Amino acid sequence: MQIGNIRLSAPVALAPMAGITDMPFRIICKELGCGLVVSEMVSAKGLLYKNVKTFDMLRIAQEERPAAIQLFGSNPMELARAAKIVEADGADIIDFNMGCPVPKIVNNGEGSALMKNPQLAYEILARMADSVKIPVTVKIRAGWDEKNINAPEIALLAEKAGVAAIAVHGRTREQYYNGKADWNVIKKVKETVKIPVFGNGDILTAADGLRMLKETGCDGLMIGRGADGNPWIFTEIINALNGSCGKYEVPLDVRLHMIERHLHMLKDFKGEVIAVKEMRRHAGAYLKGMPMAAEYRRRINELNTCEEFGALLREYRNEAEKFLAAKHNFCSEAD
Ligand SMILES: Cc1cc2nc3c(=O)[nH]c(=O)nc-3n(C[C@H](O)[C@H](O)[C@H](O)COP(=O)(O)O)c2cc1C
C-alpha cells in the first residue's frame, strides 16, 4: 500500500489514540509488524503558541517510521502553518482529525464537528495539502449522526483537496465509541474515491481484519482498541494476510516482558513519575483476560516507582504460573 510517495511495509495501521499512541507504544507496534503508526492528536494552536508539551508530541524515533502526526484544529490558516511546523520537524505524513467526539473539541468546531461543515473541512485540507510536500491524510467518521451519514461526500471533497489517503471510522459522532461500526459506509467511501482507504472500527482479531477487507474492499486496516494491550494483533494480521491463520497465544513470559519493557521505554521518554502513572493503564490492558487480572490491576494502580512495578510483575509471574499449572493439571485429570 502506498500513501503519496510513501510505501508501507504492510497495509495495517495503528489508529491514533490520545493517551495511548505515544512514541514508546508506536515503536512496539511497529516492531510487531504494523505498517504505519499515527500519533495522538496534536493541537495546531499548541504548536503555533510554541507549547513545549505539544512539541514533545512531535518526536518520532527512527525505528517507527513511517509515522504520521495527527493535527486537530478548525482554522485553515493555522492548520497550514502547523502542518509546515510538523513537516519541518520530520514527520513522514500529516493526518487531520475529523473524528474526535468529545464536547471540549466539538464545541470549538474541531474534530467530528467538521463532519457537519464540509466546506470548511475542504478549505482546511486544501490549505494543509498545499502548504507541505509530505502527504496529508484525513481520518473521518461515518457522519455526525445516523440521519447525516456523509462520509462518502466528505471523502470526495478530501480527495479533491489533495489528500493522499483517508481513514474511515464507521461510527457517527453521536455513537462515540458505542454500538457497532457500520462497515457499509467504509465500502461506500471505497467505491467513491480513488485514493487509498483505511477501514477502521471493531477490528479485534485477525479474522475481523480479513472480514473488513473482504466486506468493504478497503485498501488498508486501521486498528485502535484492538491493539491496546495487544500489539501482537499486528503480527497476527500480517500472518493472516500471508495466508497462515490461527490465533497467536501470547506466552505469559512474553506478555510480562513487554509490560516491563514498555515501562522502561516510557521512563526514558517521559521520566519515572509519568511513566509509572501511564503504565498503570497500559498494564491493565496487557493483563486483560489473564488470571487474577482484577486483583493485580488494583495493586498496580497503587504503584509509584519502576522498582515496585518490577517486583509486582515478578510476584505476578510466580502466582500466574502456579495458577496456570494447577489449571493444566485439573484439565488433564478431567480428560
Ligand atoms: C482512548 C482513545 C483515544 C482516541 N484518540 C483518538 C485521537 O487522538 N485521534 C483520532 O482520530 N481518533 C482517536 N480515537 C479513535 C480511534 O482512532 C478509532 O477511530 C476508534 O477507537 C475506532 O477504532 P477501533 O474499534 O479499532 O478502536 C481514540 C479512541 C480511543 C479509544
The ligand as an SDF file (V2000), in Angstrom:
LIG
                    3D

 31 33  0  0  0  0  0  0  0  0999 V2000
   -8.6940    6.1500   24.1620 C   0  0  0  0  0  0  0  0  0  0  0  0
   -8.9430    6.5410   22.7200 C   0  0  0  0  0  0  0  0  0  0  0  0
   -8.3340    7.6800   22.2120 C   0  0  0  0  0  0  0  0  0  0  0  0
   -8.5630    8.0640   20.8890 C   0  0  0  0  0  0  0  0  0  0  0  0
   -7.9140    9.1720   20.3940 N   0  0  0  0  0  0  0  0  0  0  0  0
   -8.0560    9.4950   19.0730 C   0  0  0  0  0  0  0  0  0  0  0  0
   -7.2900   10.5580   18.5060 C   0  0  0  0  0  0  0  0  0  0  0  0
   -6.4690   11.2140   19.1630 O   0  0  0  0  0  0  0  0  0  0  0  0
   -7.4930   10.8300   17.1850 N   0  0  0  0  0  0  0  0  0  0  0  0
   -8.3910   10.1220   16.4110 C   0  0  0  0  0  0  0  0  0  0  0  0
   -8.5300   10.4130   15.2150 O   0  0  0  0  0  0  0  0  0  0  0  0
   -9.0990    9.1040   16.9340 N   0  0  0  0  0  0  0  0  0  0  0  0
   -8.9280    8.7690   18.2210 C   0  0  0  0  0  0  0  0  0  0  0  0
   -9.6070    7.6930   18.7270 N   0  0  0  0  0  0  0  0  0  0  0  0
  -10.4400    6.8680   17.8390 C   0  0  0  0  0  0  0  0  0  0  0  0
   -9.6370    5.6870   17.2640 C   0  0  0  0  0  0  0  0  0  0  0  0
   -8.5830    6.1450   16.4410 O   0  0  0  0  0  0  0  0  0  0  0  0
  -10.5450    4.7560   16.4340 C   0  0  0  0  0  0  0  0  0  0  0  0
  -11.0880    5.5060   15.3720 O   0  0  0  0  0  0  0  0  0  0  0  0
  -11.6920    4.1680   17.2460 C   0  0  0  0  0  0  0  0  0  0  0  0
  -11.2530    3.6990   18.5010 O   0  0  0  0  0  0  0  0  0  0  0  0
  -12.3720    3.0320   16.4730 C   0  0  0  0  0  0  0  0  0  0  0  0
  -11.4530    2.0350   16.1100 O   0  0  0  0  0  0  0  0  0  0  0  0
  -11.2530    0.6740   16.9740 P   0  0  0  0  0  0  0  0  0  0  0  0
  -12.6000   -0.0180   17.0260 O   0  0  0  0  0  0  0  0  0  0  0  0
  -10.2290   -0.0910   16.2180 O   0  0  0  0  0  0  0  0  0  0  0  0
  -10.8350    1.1060   18.3370 O   0  0  0  0  0  0  0  0  0  0  0  0
   -9.4210    7.3080   20.0540 C   0  0  0  0  0  0  0  0  0  0  0  0
  -10.0260    6.1610   20.5820 C   0  0  0  0  0  0  0  0  0  0  0  0
   -9.7950    5.7700   21.8950 C   0  0  0  0  0  0  0  0  0  0  0  0
  -10.4680    4.5210   22.4080 C   0  0  0  0  0  0  0  0  0  0  0  0
  1  2  1  0
  2  3  1  0
  2 30  2  0
  3  4  2  0
  4  5  1  0
  4 28  1  0
  5  6  2  0
  6  7  1  0
  6 13  1  0
  7  8  2  0
  7  9  1  0
  9 10  1  0
 10 11  2  0
 10 12  1  0
 12 13  2  0
 13 14  1  0
 14 15  1  0
 14 28  1  0
 15 16  1  0
 16 17  1  0
 16 18  1  0
 18 19  1  0
 18 20  1  0
 20 21  1  0
 20 22  1  0
 22 23  1  0
 23 24  1  0
 24 25  2  0
 24 26  1  0
 24 27  1  0
 28 29  2  0
 29 30  1  0
 30 31  1  0
M  END
$$$$
